[in-house]
Amino acid sequence: MSDFTNKLNKFKLYYVPPKTVVEKDIQKEEAYDKYTKAVSMTLAVPLFLQGYQITLINKPGMSSTFNRISKLKWLSVLGATGLGLYHLFELDKRLTYLNRIYPEKTEYQKNLSREAVLHKLRGEQQGKKQFTAQETQIYKKMYSLGSNPSAKATKSYIPVDFKPDDE
């Protein structure tokens, strides 16, 4: 009994209750939703500028404005890309932090690993199927090319009533 009580503290240290696994999934989904919202907001500015630039097409008096909007649009695309990368790195930091706090796999990861193992086992079972001699003969008949038909056609057949045109 004393051995068990000594190991009990270690079990408490490494035990992760199922509730925290669900919390980890929820927090990861929230972090990803926050990331997608931030990136979509940063890309809204170039989209607005593109729409405004389209309205300036074929207006000769607005050519200087068209050029300025074009340059501003490209600058905003570069800025949005930079901010998108910043938010991507922040998302990566957040997910790494969550993985360190909750070292247990998420339910999705558990399901994926289970499915991968089952798929591998199914593949091994399918690969181990042996054909009987009768099945082998049937498959040979189905997939054989048969005899070469052009080999039999070496003798040309000329009908008896054939008359050449040049006579």
C-alpha positions in Angstrom: 0.0 0.0 0.0 2.8 2.4 0.8 4.3 1.9 -2.7 1.0 2.9 -4.2 0.7 6.1 -2.1 4.2 7.1 -3.1 3.3 6.8 -6.8 -0.1 8.5 -6.3 1.5 12.0 -6.4 3.1 11.2 -9.7 -0.2 10.0 -11.1 -1.8 13.2 -10.0 0.9 15.2 -11.7 0.5 13.5 -15.1 -3.2 13.0 -15.1 -5.2 15.3 -17.5 -8.9 15.3 -16.9 -11.1 15.1 -20.0 -12.6 18.5 -19.3 -9.3 20.2 -20.0 -9.0 18.4 -23.3 -12.3 19.9 -24.3 -11.2 23.3 -23.0 -8.1 23.0 -25.1 -10.1 22.4 -28.2 -12.4 25.3 -27.5 -9.4 27.7 -26.8 -7.8 26.6 -30.1 -10.9 27.2 -32.0 -11.3 30.7 -30.4 -7.7 31.5 -31.3 -8.2 30.5 -34.9 -11.4 32.4 -35.1 -9.7 35.5 -33.8 -6.9 35.0 -36.4 -9.3 34.7 -39.3 -11.3 37.8 -38.2 -8.1 39.9 -37.9 -6.8 38.8 -41.3 -10.1 39.4 -43.0 -10.2 42.9 -41.5 -6.7 43.7 -42.7 -7.6 42.6 -46.2 -10.8 44.7 -46.2 -8.8 47.9 -46.9 -7.2 46.7 -50.2 -10.6 45.3 -51.3 -12.2 48.7 -50.7 -9.4 50.5 -52.6 -9.8 48.0 -55.4 -13.5 48.7 -55.7 -12.9 52.5 -55.6 -10.2 52.2 -58.3 -12.6 50.3 -60.5 -15.1 53.2 -60.3 -12.4 55.6 -61.5 -11.8 53.7 -64.8 -12.6 55.7 -68.0 -12.8 59.0 -66.2 -10.1 61.2 -67.8 -10.2 63.9 -65.1 -9.5 61.4 -62.4 -6.3 59.9 -63.8 -4.1 61.3 -61.1 -6.4 60.0 -58.4 -6.5 56.6 -60.2 -2.7 56.4 -60.0 -2.6 57.5 -56.4 -5.3 54.9 -55.5 -3.3 52.2 -57.4 -0.1 53.0 -55.4 -2.1 53.2 -52.2 -3.7 49.9 -53.0 -0.4 48.1 -53.5 0.9 49.6 -50.3 -2.1 48.4 -48.4 -1.7 44.9 -49.8 1.9 44.8 -48.6 0.7 46.1 -45.2 -2.1 43.6 -45.0 0.4 40.8 -45.9 2.7 41.9 -43.1 -0.1 42.1 -40.6 -1.3 38.7 -41.7 2.1 37.2 -41.1 2.2 38.9 -37.7 -1.1 37.5 -36.8 0.0 34.1 -38.1 3.0 34.1 -35.8 0.8 35.2 -32.9 -1.5 32.3 -33.6 1.4 29.9 -33.7 2.6 31.2 -30.3 -0.9 30.8 -28.8 -1.2 27.2 -30.1 2.3 26.3 -28.8 1.3 27.8 -25.4 -1.9 25.8 -25.3 0.0 22.6 -26.3 2.4 23.2 -23.4 -0.3 23.8 -20.9 -2.4 20.9 -22.1 0.0 18.2 -23.3 -2.8 15.8 -24.0 -3.9 15.3 -27.6 -7.1 17.0 -28.6 -10.1 14.9 -29.4 -9.7 15.6 -33.1 -6.0 14.5 -33.0 -7.1 11.3 -31.1 -9.7 10.6 -33.8 -7.2 11.2 -36.6 -4.6 8.8 -35.0 -7.3 6.2 -34.4 -8.5 6.4 -38.0 -4.9 6.2 -39.3 -4.2 3.1 -37.3 -7.5 1.5 -38.5 -6.7 2.5 -42.1 -3.3 0.9 -41.8 -4.7 -2.3 -40.4 -7.3 -2.5 -43.1 -4.6 -2.0 -45.8 -2.5 -4.8 -44.3 -5.5 -7.1 -44.2 -6.3 -6.4 -47.8 -2.7 -6.9 -48.8 -2.6 -10.4 -47.2 -5.4 -11.8 -49.2 -4.2 -14.9 -51.1 -5.9 -16.2 -54.2 -6.8 -19.8 -54.6 -5.6 -21.8 -57.7 -9.1 -21.5 -59.2 -9.2 -17.8 -58.7 -5.8 -17.4 -60.2 -6.9 -19.3 -63.4 -10.0 -17.1 -63.7 -7.9 -13.9 -63.4 -5.4 -15.3 -66.0 -8.2 -15.9 -68.4 -9.7 -12.5 -67.8 -6.5 -10.6 -68.3 -4.7 -12.7 -70.9 -4.3 -11.1 -74.3 -4.9 -14.4 -76.1 -3.2 -15.4 -79.3 -1.8 -12.8 -81.6 -4.5 -12.3 -84.3 -2.0 -10.8 -86.8 0.1 -14.0 -86.7 -2.8 -15.9 -88.2 -3.4 -13.3 -90.9 0.0 -13.8 -92.6 -1.6 -15.8 -95.4 -3.7 -13.4 -97.4 -7.0 -14.7 -98.5 -7.9 -13.9 -102.1 -11.5 -14.8 -103.2 -11.9 -17.1 -106.2 -14.0 -14.6 -108.1 -11.4 -11.8 -107.7 -10.3 -10.1 -110.9 -7.7 -7.3 -110.9 -8.6 -3.9 -112.4 -5.6 -3.7 -114.8 -6.7 -6.6 -117.1 
